[in-house]
Amino acid sequence: MDFLNDDELELDLPVTAEISKELFGTEIEKYRESQHNGADIANFDVDKFLIEKNFQFLPLDSLIRDLSGLSQKMVQTLLEQIRSNYDDYLTFSSTYTDEENGTLMDLERTQSDLQKFMTQLDHLIKEDITDTQEIIKDVLEYLKKLDEIYGSLRNHSQLTEALLLGRKLSKSLHEMCGIEPLEEEICSGLIEQLYSLVTASRRILESFSESNSPYIHHLRNDYQDLLQEFQISLKILTEKCLESPSSLKILSLTLVSVIKPA
């Protein structure tokens, strides 16, 4: 069945009519005229009037034509709105839809390069960075060991120099103990220098407390020899100060300052 063919379709469908004051006025006038013929206006049925007057009938084909026309008009209006608002967009998009367009080829090459970059970046994150971290860790540990070795060598050198100088000063101090009259100021200076060297040597040896190398063992023996010789000299000078404290005041003060911390 063709709904747009007038010969095939002749239907009347109800549509809502507009209820207005004029419609009521017209009906009331009719009842007033009927009063002259003996009709009673009190018998006017409002509900019946609304039911009768609230509908009017139109052919279905007219409604279909109106609906089709409005639909076509709406589609045309939408198309015009889209064209007017998207001309620039359509022009821009056309540059990327042409297969022979150089811009499209550039984009494809860029996409390929970007994919390669992402692959390399993923490899860098998952493998290269991890390997680099391990290498850096090993290098840092190696540098730390080198620093420890350098510090150890520096301490060895300082300890060797301190013990060598200490032996010379200790020998001089021991010789000064046998000279009469006693050179008080020279002895005091030698004692202070020797005490400083012995203290520094002991501190360096303590840093090697966990080392059992033959060289460290040799340095410990040299330190003990120096310490014993220094103690002998201090004992001799202490006895001389006790014999004549008034004449050896400077030396006595030096001995007290050295012996007291111990």
JOTASUL-V813480 format. One record per helix or strand of 2 or more residues. SS is the DSSP state (h for helix, s for strand). FROM is the first residue (numbers start at 1). LEN is the number of residues. If there is no record, write none. Layout:
[[SS,FROM,LEN] [SS,FROM,LEN]]
This chain:
[[s,12,5] [h,21,15] [h,41,3] [h,46,8] [s,55,5] [h,60,26] [h,87,11] [h,102,75] [h,184,24] [h,214,30] [h,249,13]]
